[in-house]
Amino acid sequence: MPDDAPESSSVAFKQAPAAPQDVVGVDAALIARLRDDLESAGFTVDALDELWGEEAAAALFRGQRVAARRAAEPGVARHEPLAVLATAFVLGLPVGAQALASALPALGIDGAWSLGLVALDEGGERSETTWARPLVDLRPYSYFDGDAGDGSWWICSDLGELALGRVLREDHVLGVGGASNTLSAIMIRDRVGAALDLGTGCGIQALHAARHADRVVATDISHRALRFAEFNALLNDVHTIEFRHGNLFEPVAGESFDLIVSNPPFVITPRVTGVPEYEYRDGGLTGDAIVQAVMRGVREHLDPGGIAQFLGNWEYHGEGEAFDRVRSWLGDEQEPGGLDAWIVERELQDAPQYAETWIRDGGTRRGSDDFERLTDAWLDDFAARDVRYVGFGYVTLRRPIDGAVTLRRFESVTSTGSQESVASSEGGLGSHLARGLRVARWLASVDDEQLRLATLITAPDVTEERHYWPGDDDPTMLALLQGGGFGRRLKADTALAAFVGACDGDLPVGVIVGALADLLDVDAAELGADLLPRVRELIFVGMLDPLGVD
């Protein structure tokens, strides 16, 4: 904070005349002026990175804003729009009203006040001693949507813990976080007619869906969230999203969609007095019941061929396997309305880890009395229900066009590479998941004899890893590594490695198996029985591609 900025307790601030829910206004004309100002200021991710510098940007990512504030101060003193907007709406620090007026020439201070973006002191808008204190977080967000290309938006949400310096309010509206980025990265972006964003929050997934859907319905149980989401749609000049209030699927009763996406409030929260119930992450149900409710509810709202994708977590009870419970939520494959399912667990936390993660997420500091009290509440809740671990991952469901379920896959996938490679692979998971759904139907349609007639090609991102004891000619271990997708590392043997190496699109599977049997001096039928199931797996995960299959 600048040295001459008033402390929040020493000056009276005028509160912006926002809606009764204490949230941003949605005056389309004023928001259009704000958009013009942000464009004129060059308020982009790249420009902010250049403003802060690499080291200050890294510190800001760690939750430390001093270096970034110092980097922006000279520009603020010169009333440079980018520095002023960054200090106010990204760092959450007060700036002079005159400086903000120069950064928002079209909107003006009155417009910013009317939209609920700032509060002003009693000195008057034109006084040199007047300070504008930000009431919202407003920042640029860049994205890459696969074939749809890259782009950027501005996203408005509630101020975070760093700016507030306190625990978040229970109706806090979150901006774009890690879970938001994960869901947008796995979203399948085939062109669709209608999409549903269930629990839209600040509206980020609805905006992503609007790039490949003719129309989008965005719902939320929070009036404040819907107001922020509508504000963000208008700010980014997107007009194909309809916003509706209500719980779960109530706002879309009787309707169906080609795509349903959701970042549901899946965080497991103890149902006891004194534990905050944050709307953006707490669905109000016990344990992982919100994920169960979403999984069971989508089947009634998917058109044939429609896909649902959402994030979730699931509890491990006692020595039981969590996926056994998740399978029960889907129901039997043969029952009417059955869904294809591909469920991937990406992280597993024990009970104390899970509690600590989400207590800290709400702004409670480690080591405080409140942190220990809340930890006790979480661990008591887990102990009462015999919860030892919680898994986190992705759920992809599809309603078969012909009603025949062809895919039920439950797996735990962890990357073998660095965190950087994990992020890289997740950036392309939408197309990877879409391919898996298509190939699963093809694999279900061909028997082993038909598979022998197929011609395969090794994916360009597949490499082979070999380990040798010093001086030995034969490897002690073989593995196939995938550069994209989930970055899988699958054990192999000489026969499988040789088979993959021979898949160059020229010879059918059966011919390659026969040639390998001769080379290895083994029975061809036995070799085929061993290789074909593993070849199917390599096809599904994307290490081998069948030619001629769309």
Secondary structure as the mmCIF struct_conf table of DSSP 4:
data_model
#
loop_
_struct_conf.conf_type_id
_struct_conf.id
_struct_conf.beg_label_comp_id
_struct_conf.beg_label_asym_id
_struct_conf.beg_label_seq_id
_struct_conf.end_label_comp_id
_struct_conf.end_label_asym_id
_struct_conf.end_label_seq_id
TURN_TY1_P TURN_TY1_P1 ASP A 3 ASP A 4
BEND BEND1 ALA A 5 ALA A 5
HELX_LH_PP_P HELX_LH_PP_P1 PRO A 6 GLU A 7
TURN_TY1_P TURN_TY1_P2 SER A 8 SER A 9
BEND BEND2 SER A 10 VAL A 11
STRN STRN1 PHE A 13 LYS A 14
HELX_LH_PP_P HELX_LH_PP_P2 GLN A 15 ALA A 16
TURN_TY1_P TURN_TY1_P3 PRO A 20 GLN A 21
BEND BEND3 ASP A 22 ASP A 22
HELX_RH_AL_P HELX_RH_AL_P1 ALA A 28 ALA A 41
TURN_TY1_P TURN_TY1_P4 GLY A 42 GLY A 42
HELX_RH_AL_P HELX_RH_AL_P2 VAL A 45 TRP A 52
HELX_RH_AL_P HELX_RH_AL_P3 GLU A 54 PHE A 61
TURN_TY1_P TURN_TY1_P5 ARG A 62 GLY A 63
HELX_RH_AL_P HELX_RH_AL_P4 VAL A 66 ALA A 77
TURN_TY1_P TURN_TY1_P6 ARG A 78 HIS A 79
HELX_RH_AL_P HELX_RH_AL_P5 PRO A 81 LEU A 85
HELX_RH_PI_P HELX_RH_PI_P1 ALA A 86 VAL A 90
BEND BEND4 LEU A 91 LEU A 91
STRN STRN2 VAL A 95 GLY A 96
HELX_RH_AL_P HELX_RH_AL_P6 ALA A 97 ALA A 103
TURN_TY1_P TURN_TY1_P7 PRO A 105 LEU A 107
HELX_RH_AL_P HELX_RH_AL_P7 GLY A 108 SER A 114
TURN_TY1_P TURN_TY1_P8 LEU A 115 GLY A 116
BEND BEND5 LEU A 117 LEU A 117
STRN STRN3 VAL A 118 ASP A 121
TURN_TY1_P TURN_TY1_P9 GLU A 122 GLY A 123
TURN_TY1_P TURN_TY1_P10 GLU A 125 ARG A 126
TURN_TY1_P TURN_TY1_P11 GLU A 128 THR A 129
STRN STRN4 TRP A 131 PRO A 134
STRN STRN5 VAL A 136 PHE A 144
HELX_RH_3T_P HELX_RH_3T_P1 GLY A 146 ALA A 148
STRN STRN6 ASP A 150 ASP A 158
HELX_RH_AL_P HELX_RH_AL_P8 GLU A 161 LEU A 164
BEND BEND6 ARG A 166 ARG A 166
HELX_LH_PP_P HELX_LH_PP_P3 VAL A 167 ARG A 169
TURN_TY1_P TURN_TY1_P12 GLU A 170 ASP A 171
BEND BEND7 VAL A 176 VAL A 176
HELX_RH_AL_P HELX_RH_AL_P9 GLY A 178 ILE A 186
STRN STRN7 VAL A 192 LEU A 198
BEND BEND8 GLY A 199 GLY A 199
TURN_TY1_P TURN_TY1_P13 GLY A 201 CYS A 202
BEND BEND9 GLY A 203 GLY A 203
HELX_RH_AL_P HELX_RH_AL_P10 ILE A 204 ALA A 210
TURN_TY1_P TURN_TY1_P14 ARG A 211 HIS A 212
STRN STRN8 ALA A 213 ASP A 220
BEND BEND10 ILE A 221 ILE A 221
HELX_RH_AL_P HELX_RH_AL_P11 HIS A 223 LEU A 235
TURN_TY1_P TURN_TY1_P15 ASN A 236 ASP A 237
STRN STRN9 ILE A 241 HIS A 245
BEND BEND11 ASN A 247 ASN A 247
TURN_TY1_P TURN_TY1_P16 LEU A 248 PHE A 249
HELX_RH_3T_P HELX_RH_3T_P2 GLU A 250 VAL A 252
TURN_TY1_P TURN_TY1_P17 ALA A 253 GLY A 254
STRN STRN10 PHE A 257 SER A 262
STRN STRN11 PHE A 266 PHE A 266
BEND BEND12 VAL A 272 VAL A 272
TURN_TY1_P TURN_TY1_P18 THR A 273 GLY A 274
BEND BEND13 VAL A 275 VAL A 275
TURN_TY1_P TURN_TY1_P19 GLU A 279 ARG A 281
STRN STRN12 ASP A 282 ASP A 282
BEND BEND14 GLY A 284 THR A 286
TURN_TY1_P TURN_TY1_P20 GLY A 287 ASP A 288
HELX_RH_AL_P HELX_RH_AL_P12 ALA A 289 GLY A 297
HELX_RH_3T_P HELX_RH_3T_P3 VAL A 298 HIS A 301
STRN STRN13 LEU A 302 HIS A 317
TURN_TY1_P TURN_TY1_P21 GLY A 318 GLU A 319
HELX_RH_AL_P HELX_RH_AL_P13 ALA A 322 LEU A 330
TURN_TY1_P TURN_TY1_P22 GLU A 333 GLN A 334
BEND BEND15 GLU A 335 GLU A 335
TURN_TY1_P TURN_TY1_P23 PRO A 336 GLY A 337
STRN STRN14 ASP A 340 ASP A 350
HELX_RH_AL_P HELX_RH_AL_P14 ALA A 351 ASP A 361
TURN_TY1_P TURN_TY1_P24 GLY A 362 GLY A 363
HELX_LH_PP_P HELX_LH_PP_P4 THR A 364 ARG A 365
TURN_TY1_P TURN_TY1_P25 ARG A 366 GLY A 367
BEND BEND16 SER A 368 SER A 368
HELX_RH_AL_P HELX_RH_AL_P15 ASP A 369 ALA A 384
TURN_TY1_P TURN_TY1_P26 ARG A 385 ASP A 386
STRN STRN15 VAL A 387 ARG A 398
BEND BEND17 ILE A 401 GLY A 403
STRN STRN16 ARG A 408 SER A 412
BEND BEND18 THR A 416 GLY A 417
HELX_RH_AL_P HELX_RH_AL_P16 GLN A 419 GLU A 426
TURN_TY1_P TURN_TY1_P27 GLY A 427 GLY A 428
HELX_RH_AL_P HELX_RH_AL_P17 LEU A 429 SER A 445
HELX_RH_AL_P HELX_RH_AL_P18 ASP A 448 LEU A 453
STRN STRN17 THR A 455 THR A 458
TURN_TY1_P TURN_TY1_P28 PRO A 460 ASP A 461
STRN STRN18 VAL A 462 HIS A 467
TURN_TY1_P TURN_TY1_P29 PRO A 470 GLY A 471
BEND BEND19 ASP A 473 ASP A 474
BEND BEND20 THR A 476 THR A 476
STRN STRN19 MET A 477 GLN A 482
BEND BEND21 GLY A 483 GLY A 484
TURN_TY1_P TURN_TY1_P30 GLY A 485 PHE A 486
STRN STRN20 ARG A 489 ALA A 492
HELX_RH_AL_P HELX_RH_AL_P19 THR A 494 ALA A 502
STRN STRN21 ASP A 504 PRO A 508
HELX_RH_AL_P HELX_RH_AL_P20 VAL A 509 LEU A 520
TURN_TY1_P TURN_TY1_P31 ASP A 521 ASP A 521
HELX_RH_AL_P HELX_RH_AL_P21 ALA A 524 VAL A 541
TURN_TY1_P TURN_TY1_P32 GLY A 542 GLY A 542
BEND BEND22 MET A 543 MET A 543
STRN STRN22 LEU A 544 PRO A 546
TURN_TY1_P TURN_TY1_P33 LEU A 547 GLY A 548
#
